[in-house]
Amino acid sequence: MQLAGVLSSDIRRALRQLRRAPGFVITAVLTLALGIGATTAVFSVVEQMLLSPLPYRDASHIVAVSTFDVGRRHMNPRVTGGDYQDIAADPAFATVAYYDSDELGVQLLDHSSFAQVAQVSPSFPHVFGVVPLAGALFAPGAASHQALVSAAFADAELGGARAAVGKLLRVDSESYQVVGVLPRSFAFPQKTSVWVTGPVIPENLHRDAFNYHAVALVSPSVNLSQAQLQMDALSDRLRTQFPQSHAHLQLRAVPLRDALTGGVRGSLLLWLSGVGVLLLIACANVAHLQLVRVSAQGHAWAVRSALGATRARIVGAVLLESALIAVMGSAAGVLISVPATRLLSRLLAAQLPRTLHGAPDLRVLGFSLLMAFAATVLSAALPCWWASRRDPAAALNHGPRSGTTDRSAARWRRSLLTLEVALSFLLIVSSGLLLRTLEHLREVPLGFAPENRLVVYAHAPASGLQEAQRRANQLAQLTESLRTLPGVLGAAETVGLPAGEYGSNGAYAIPAKGQDMQQGGLPGAIFSLAGPGYFDLLQVPLLRGRAFTATDRFGAMPVAVVSASLAKRAFGESDPLGQRIVCGWDENTMQGMTIVGVVGDVRQDSPADQPSPALYMALAQHPFLAHEVQIVLRTATAPAALIPTARARALAVDASIAVKFTTMDDALAASIEPQQLRGTLLTAFAALALLLAAVGIYGVTSYTVAQQVRQIGIRMALGADRSAVSRQVMRAALRSSVLGVMVGCVLCVAATRALAGFLAGVSVTDPFSYVMAAAVLVAAASLAALMPAKRAAAVEPVVALRTE
């Protein structure tokens, strides 16, 4: 009881003391709120992505089965159809399913629309234990031509969940009956709206065709380590059975959460590290404010000590004030973190594999309390230590208004300021490197011209050769119709537009070198289809030979155009024109194609990628692949302005053709969105760090000037020039800033190596980024110290000498 009474009394006294210093309280609480709020918001995203279980039944027992190439150290997220059969028979798994997902046109009663469609084995929903909102799931081993749809798709296209059950839809000319509607919370694989059944056994069982994603529910009696041991044993058997294709392959059972988040884990940890540094800066700033406050109260503490207060009681009072500040800062930080998390959710929605919720849960609130405790320790450690070593007699000699300064406190304040500047320098340099990478990606030569290009995605499903040719002719008719639109300067068809959604790659063989598609170790290339005028439309330079023409029809001699890098790799200095090249993309390529042209290299997937060898095939010669194309329009006006007219033209040709629109500029922007987000968020953290550092510099300089008013007055009375006094104050502030930059350089050399994987065209020791960061910090320090310097220069000697 006595202890509780003493604590209650101390808390009331601390609150009274804080009420008397509203400026200190507001500054300290806002500083911690910014640091804790930003850290909590980023932790909320990290927690939901990397720590929280997936929203599926027995989620911890669901794995994704991938294929690891030991020789190339490359993880392929797919498996072959033959390997899938063996995996499905393994007793380590209770249920195994395959899936393949793509955005396709879905034909409904009176219209078509694009949707994310997954072809899955009938066992697929049973792996996840999903419960339908309406209807039923696929029965294990059920016949094909059944579909499940999401609740959102049912509401938008089928009249609601109840009405959707039993309705028909078509995908790739196959008709499916909707047997069930899945809840909105289930969208695996990401953003899927329609799930259609494939055969129980995959159609392609070749051991070198990695066509299928596989997921499995581990048996209840088996843990994940044992499941991987089973996969190791299966890999050994396959290596013996198929030495040509599986010599360096190993099957991996990866926890599904890890498989989903592997691509974003690095960015999330980078952001968490960035806000961690920001929180350290905030704590250093508050520690500095606390030290200023404690040293200013030195005489009062000395009086209390003389009246019998112990050092422990004095230190406890300092610690209690810090704890109250930290608790208030943490509470304000949680309030800030809620809208910040929602903002992050919107910014990252396209990049993250799971949907985020913006409200903090118990784990996030617990993290916030931990941050409050850490902030208390970090911000109060130095003031408490300094107070515990303070000599009461010396404090009494200084007096409350003696005009003298405590050299020990001044050294610690400058040290904290140096630390703030150094950590701020680290964040500014890091953000500068990422922004320089973004600048490089926007300026790097692409190999094609994306400006003023409207892209029409058109899907006209077909079944069989005759229907495929008819559909290809319909799309060619649509292309000609769009070419005549006012403001359109040209049009061409392709499958595999740079930065587009369609893309493929694979191995190729050169018969003249004794190669065939059955052997291993063949070189690879990007595969694309192109129609007449495609290379001219994108301004891809034709280096040798010719491009595709209208004479390259189905049934004519199969032809191909290769990129410069493929020509050099395959033929060296020899002439590639007239040579034959073989790939396994479709039936028309198995006997080989004659190379008729060589074009320049392009950056296919993103400006961040290096130009890759590319194999282009004539679109009309591959009708089985030509019913899902991208029609590129070169426009004289803003491309987006043509979308309504282009949509009407597509409906006039055939309402069953699903279409959607984008521009090449937007597609390129989307391809570098991960780099954009990394740079934007880290720059925001760096800006906050710079603001906190400037506040720290201003606080130190202002307090120093206030404590030295009497000395400044004496100097002026003895003839010191006002500009000299101002320069001295500025030099003192800049000295700590320059020292902080020097310490920051050392930190950067050690820490920015972790950024190497995120950079393109920029070195981690990029001099420009370092120089600019130093210039920004020095400029901020100069501005922060300017007002205190002017205040020092404005001191009147007579008034200052009267100060006691």
HELIX and SHEET records of a PDB file:
HELIX    1   1 GLN A    2  ARG A   19  1                                  18    
HELIX    2   2 PRO A   22  VAL A   46  1                                  25    
HELIX    3   3 GLU A   47  LEU A   51  3                                   5    
HELIX    4   4 ALA A   59  HIS A   61  5                                   3    
HELIX    5   5 GLY A   81  ALA A   88  1                                   8    
HELIX    6   6 PHE A  124  PHE A  128  1                                   5    
HELIX    7   7 ALA A  151  GLU A  157  1                                   7    
HELIX    8   8 ALA A  161  ALA A  164  1                                   4    
HELIX    9   9 LEU A  224  GLN A  241  1                                  18    
HELIX   10  10 PRO A  243  HIS A  246  1                                   4    
HELIX   11  11 LEU A  256  THR A  261  1                                   6    
HELIX   12  12 ARG A  265  ALA A  296  1                                  32    
HELIX   13  13 GLY A  298  ALA A  306  1                                   9    
HELIX   14  14 ARG A  311  LEU A  348  1                                  38    
HELIX   15  15 LEU A  362  SER A  388  1                                  27    
HELIX   16  16 PRO A  392  HIS A  398  1                                   7    
HELIX   17  17 ARG A  407  GLU A  443  1                                  37    
HELIX   18  18 LEU A  465  ARG A  483  1                                  19    
HELIX   19  19 PRO A  511  LYS A  513  5                                   3    
HELIX   20  20 TYR A  534  LEU A  538  1                                   5    
HELIX   21  21 ALA A  564  PHE A  571  1                                   8    
HELIX   22  22 GLU A  587  THR A  589  5                                   3    
HELIX   23  23 LEU A  619  GLN A  621  5                                   3    
HELIX   24  24 PRO A  639  LEU A  642  5                                   4    
HELIX   25  25 ILE A  643  VAL A  653  1                                  11    
HELIX   26  26 MET A  664  SER A  671  1                                   8    
HELIX   27  27 GLU A  673  GLN A  707  1                                  35    
HELIX   28  28 VAL A  709  ALA A  717  1                                   9    
HELIX   29  29 ARG A  722  ALA A  751  1                                  30    
HELIX   30  30 THR A  752  PHE A  758  5                                   7    
HELIX   31  31 PRO A  767  ALA A  793  1                                  27    
HELIX   32  32 PRO A  797  LEU A  801  1                                   5    
SHEET    1   A 9 HIS A  74  ASN A  76  0                                        
SHEET    2   A 9 ILE A  62  ASP A  69 -1                                        
SHEET    3   A 9 HIS A 213  VAL A 218 -1                                        
SHEET    4   A 9 PHE A  93  GLN A 107 -1                                        
SHEET    5   A 9 SER A 112  VAL A 120 -1                                        
SHEET    6   A 9 VAL A 194  THR A 197  1                                        
SHEET    7   A 9 GLN A 146  SER A 150 -1                                        
SHEET    8   A 9 GLU A 174  LEU A 182  1                                        
SHEET    9   A 9 ALA A 134  GLY A 135 -1                                        
SHEET    1   B 3 HIS A  74  ASN A  76  0                                        
SHEET    2   B 3 ILE A  62  ASP A  69 -1                                        
SHEET    3   B 3 LEU A 249  PRO A 255 -1                                        
SHEET    1   C 5 HIS A  74  ASN A  76  0                                        
SHEET    2   C 5 ILE A  62  ASP A  69 -1                                        
SHEET    3   C 5 HIS A 213  VAL A 218 -1                                        
SHEET    4   C 5 PHE A  93  GLN A 107 -1                                        
SHEET    5   C 5 LEU A 168  VAL A 171 -1                                        
SHEET    1   D 9 LEU A 542  GLY A 545  0                                        
SHEET    2   D 9 MET A 593  VAL A 599 -1                                        
SHEET    3   D 9 VAL A 559  SER A 563  1                                        
SHEET    4   D 9 ALA A 614  ALA A 618 -1                                        
SHEET    5   D 9 GLY A 524  ALA A 530  1                                        
SHEET    6   D 9 VAL A 488  VAL A 495 -1                                        
SHEET    7   D 9 GLU A 628  THR A 635 -1                                        
SHEET    8   D 9 ARG A 453  HIS A 459 -1                                        
SHEET    9   D 9 ALA A 658  THR A 663 -1                                        
SHEET    1   E 4 LEU A 542  GLY A 545  0                                        
SHEET    2   E 4 MET A 593  VAL A 599 -1                                        
SHEET    3   E 4 ARG A 580  CYS A 583 -1                                        
SHEET    4   E 4 SER A 504  ALA A 509 -1                                        
END                                                                             
